[in-house]
């Protein structure tokens, strides 16, 4: 098991247990099982019932949470630093001795199905999931994180137990801590916890590789589809595949390009034109999601039906400009400064740091330092930005999905 401790100056401590198994690892199981596992881990362990688990950190003023992605399940907790040992112990207990009581599983399946149905009332979220599923059709990444109502209904307690037994193994885990606590003390505590909750491990059962996970770049799939939803607002996603987590230089250039094009700041190009200048949209963004073998870049927007064509033409014009002209040195320097500022502010949050550390350990086996990240961003050139724009936004490889 990989682990890392970062010392902070806060009275609050953060810990996370990240497991390298997500929606893409559901082969042989019903779709949505990874997400249902995340939900039902909290419903009972060998020593604690659901009520005890829920109140364990609540009574300390802390928080216990979890989430599922296409590639990970993450359990994490926030507590006062003096209660960090209790929080860490609880995370290990949930990951190693969950009992999945049959009645609790059936109740939680109903909660998840309700969550699936609620997406129908949120077209901006539903359309992105649908777009990604269509783009990766036939690949393990095509599965919906929540699954479908019919698939979730078929998941059994025995299946949940089998999934955890196969996937929740030490060599697929990373334990991370951000707290004002001596690193040596926390290291000893982490080793003690690992020894306590994985007592039967030997070299054979506790080490391995991802030979069972399919790492292969999805085939290029393009589509242009409009689905009638009878919503007041039209939602649109335009995008395609992008660099993976391991294409380091291209990945950094893509992050910078997407931030320039449609990042969270009001001065991003698309926000400046579509919202601030013309008032055609309430919001527009360019997002980049990275996976082990591929990535996805999308431009997402919602607007009145009469503004859709104008928005698409404006987007095409902006993309053409980025593909045909290099950014000026002044503009590139400002874009780098903005991104570095955003990353620094984001990383100042202890929880964000803790979760990011887990992701880095699972992906790279190490945690890049701030100086390394800065150097990689500063090294991006205008030519590389233009080259990446040509790669990502080639009209022959772009797909589009519209909810009309």
N, C-alpha and C positions, 0 to 999 in steps of 0.2 A: 504494500500500500504506500502510495506517495503521500507526503504531508508537507506542509509549510506553515510557518508562524511569522507574522509580521507585528512588530511592536508599535503600538499607537499611544497617544497621550490622553485617551478618552477614558471616562469612567465606565463606558459601555463596551462590552465584548461581543464579538461576532464569531460564530463557528459554522462550518458547512461540511457536509459529507456529500461529495459528488460521485455519482456512479455512471460509468460509461455504458449505458443501455437506454435506448429511447424507442421512439416509434419505428425507426428503421430496423430494430432488432426483434420484431414481432413475428418473424417467419416461424411457422409451426404453432402459432398462438392466434387467438381471435384478435382482430384489429381493435386497438384502443386499450389493450391490456396494460401497457406501460403506464398510461395515465390513470387507469383504475387502481393499479398497484400503489401509485403515489397517494391516491385518496384513501385507500383502505389500510395502509401501514399504520395509521393513527387509531385504528379501531380496536386494537388490543395486542398485547404481547404476552409472553409466557407469565410475566410477573405483574402486568398492569392491564386494567380494562380501559375502555375508551375515555371514560370520565376522568380517571386518574391521569391519563396521558394529556388530555386537554387542559387539566388544571395544574400540571406539574410546573410549568414555567409561568403560567398566568398569575399564580399566587406570588410569584417573585417579581411581578411587573414586567416579565419578559414576553417574547413572542416566539412561536414555533411555526414554521411554514415549510412549503415544498412546492416544486414545480417540475413539469416534464417538457422536454423539447424533443426534436427528432433524434437527438443523439445522447441525451443525458436525462437522468432523474436526479434532482438535487434536494436534499433535506438541509434546512438551515435554521439557526436560532440566534436571537438577540437577547442578551441579558446584561445585568451589571457584571463587571469583571470578576467579582468574588463568587459569582454563581456559574462561572463558565464551565467548571468541571461537571456540574449537574446537567447542563445543557448538552455538553459533548457526550456524556454517558447516555443520555436519552436518545441522541441521534444514532449512536451505535446499537442501542437496544432495539430501536425501531427497524433498523436495517438487517438485524440478524435474528430476531426472535418474534417477528409479527406472526400472529395466529390466524388472522382473517376469519373471525367468527362468521358463520354462515348467515345469520340474521342481519349482521352489520353490513356484510357484502351486498345483500339484496337491497338494503336501504340505500347504500351509497351508489349502487347502479342506477337507482331512480334519480338521485341527485345529478349524476353525470348525464343521463339522458335528458334531463331538464336543461342542463347546461348546453347540450348539443342543440336542442330545440330553440334555446334563447338566441343562438347565433342567427337564426332566421330573422330576428328583429334587429340585427346589427350587420347590415349589408357590407359595410366597410371592412369588417373582419372576415365575414363569410367569403367575400370575393377574393381576398388574398389567399385564403386556404384553398379555395377551389382552383385558383390560378396555379399555385404551386403544385397541387395534385395533378393537374393536367400537364404541366411542364415536365414533370418527372414520371409521367405515366409508364408503368412497367418496371420501375426502379424502386428499391426499398424506401426511398425518400418520398414516394408519392402518397403514402398513407397519411390520413388525418390524425392529428395528435389525439383528439377526443374519440376517434373511432366513429362508428355509426350506431344509431339506436339499436338496430338489429344485431350487430356484432357484440355490443356491450351486454345485451341481454343473455347472450350465449356463454359468457365467461363464467367459469365455475371457481369455487374455492380451491379445488385441487389444482386448477390451472394457474391461479395466482401463486400458490405455494411452489409450483414447479418453475414458474418464471423467476421468482426470487432466488430459488436454489441454484438455478443455472447462471443467472446474471449478476447477482450480488456477491461477487467474490473479491477478495482483497486487491488482486492485481488490476481490477477494473475500477478501483476506488481512489479518491483523493480526499484527504482531510485537511482543511485549512482553518486558520485562526487569525483574527486581527484583534488585538487587545493590549492593554497596558499591563503586560505580565512578562516575567522573565522567560526568554525563549528556551533556555535550558530546562526550566521547570515544566513548561508546556510540552516540550519534546518528550520528557520522561512520562508525562501524563498521557500523551498520545500513544506511546509505546505500551504503556500499561493497559490502556483501553483496548488496543488491538490484540494484545495477548489474552485479555479477559474474554472478549467476544468472538475471537477466532482461535480457541484453544486447540482445536484438532488439526490445524493447518500444518502441512508439511511442504516440502519443496515442490512436490508434484501437484498438490491441490491448490497452492497459493500463488503459483506463477503461471504465466501463459501469454498468449498473444491474441490478436483479433482475427484469427484465421476463419472464424465463423461469421464474421461481418463482411458483407460484400462491399468492398471498396472499388468501385468502377464508375468512371464518369458516365452520367446518363447520356443516352443517345439524344442528339439534337432533335427536339420536337417543336414545331411552330404551329400556331393556330391563330385564327381571328374569329372570335365567337361572341355573339350577343345573345343574352338570355333575358327573357321577359320576366320582370319581377313586380311590375306594377307599383314601383316605389315612386314617391314624389321626387326624390333625388336620383340622378344617374351616377353610378359608380363605375370607375374605369381603372384597369391595371394594364400597364404596358411594360414588358421586360423580357428577360431571358437569362441564360446561364452566365456564371461569372467565375472568377478565380476561387480556388478552394483555400482552406486554412493553411495549406502547405506551399502555396505559390506566393511566397513571402513578398517579393518585390512587387508583383502585380497586385497582390492583396492591398498593400499600403497605398498604391496609386489609385486603386478603386475606391478605397475609403475616402481619400481626399477628393476625388472626382465627384462622388455622390454627395459629399458635404457641400461642395461648391454648387452643384446642380440643384439639390433639393433637401439640404440639411435642415436642422431645427431652427436655425436663425432666420429672422425676417428678411435678411439681405441675401438669402440664397436666390439663385437666378429665377427659378420657377415661381417661388413665392413672391418675388418682387414683381414679376410680370403678371401672373395669373390672379393673384389676390390684391397686392398693393396698388398696382397700376390700373387694372381693369375691373377688379371686383367680381371675377367670374366664378371663383371658388371660395369656400370657407377655409380650406386647407389643401395643400399638395405637398407630397414628400417623395424623395428618392431614397429607397432603403436598400441595404446590402446585407444579406444573410449568408454566413459562411458555414460550409460543412467540410467533412474530411476529404471528400473526393470531388466536390463541386461547390458552386455558390449560386446565388440568385440576386439579380439587381432588378428592382421594380420602380416604376413611377406610378404612384397611386393618387387618385383625386376623386372628389365628389362634387357635382355641380348640377345646375338646372339643365333640363334636357336641351334647351335652346342654345346653351353655351358649350356643349360637348365638342362640336366640330371646331369651334374657335380655339378651345383649349388644346385640342390635338394638333392643330396647325401651328400654334405657338410653340408647343413642345418640339415638334419636328424642326422648326426654325432654329430653336436653341441648340438642339442636338447637332444639326448641320454645322452650326458655327463652331461648336466644340470639336467636331470631327475634322474641320478644315482649317482652323486657325489656332496657333499656339497662344496660350495665355501670356500676357506680358509679365516680365519679372516682378513688377510692382504688384500686380494682381495675384500672382502665385505666392509671393511672400506674405501678402495679407491673408490669403486662404490658409497657409500653413500656420500662421500665428493664431488664427481663429480656431482651427482644429486642435492645436496644442492647448489652447486655453480651455476648450470644452472638455478635453480629456483630463486635464489637471483638476478641474472643478468636479468632474464626475468621480475621479479616483479619490477625492478627498472624503467621500462617503465610505465609512468602514464596511458596511454591508456590501456595497458594490465592489470594493477591493477584495473582500473575502470570496465572493462568488467568482470574480474574475481570476483569482489565483487558482481556484479549483479547475476552472476551464483550461487554463494554461498548463497546469500539471497533467491533466488528462490528454491534452493535445500534443504538447511539446516535451513533457517531462521536466520542464523548468519554467521559471517565471521571468519574463524579460524585465529588465530594469527601466526606469524612466528615461535614463540617458540613451539607452538603446532604441527605445521607441522614438525619442526626439530625433536621433540621428537618421533613422529610417525615413521619417516624414520629411526632414530637411533635405534628404538626398533625392527626393522625387523631382524630376525635371518637367518643364512644359511639354517637351517632346513625348515623355512617357504618359502624361495626362491625355494628350491628343491621341496617342496610340491606343490607350485604353478606351477612350471614347469611340474610336473606330471599331474596336473589338466588341464592346458591349452593345453598341447601338447600331450595328449593321442591320439595315432594314430587312435583309433576307433571313436573319436569325431572330428577329423580334417577334414576340407573340402579344396578343391583345385579348382581353376579356372585358366585356361590358355588361353590367346589370342595368337594364333599361326599365 
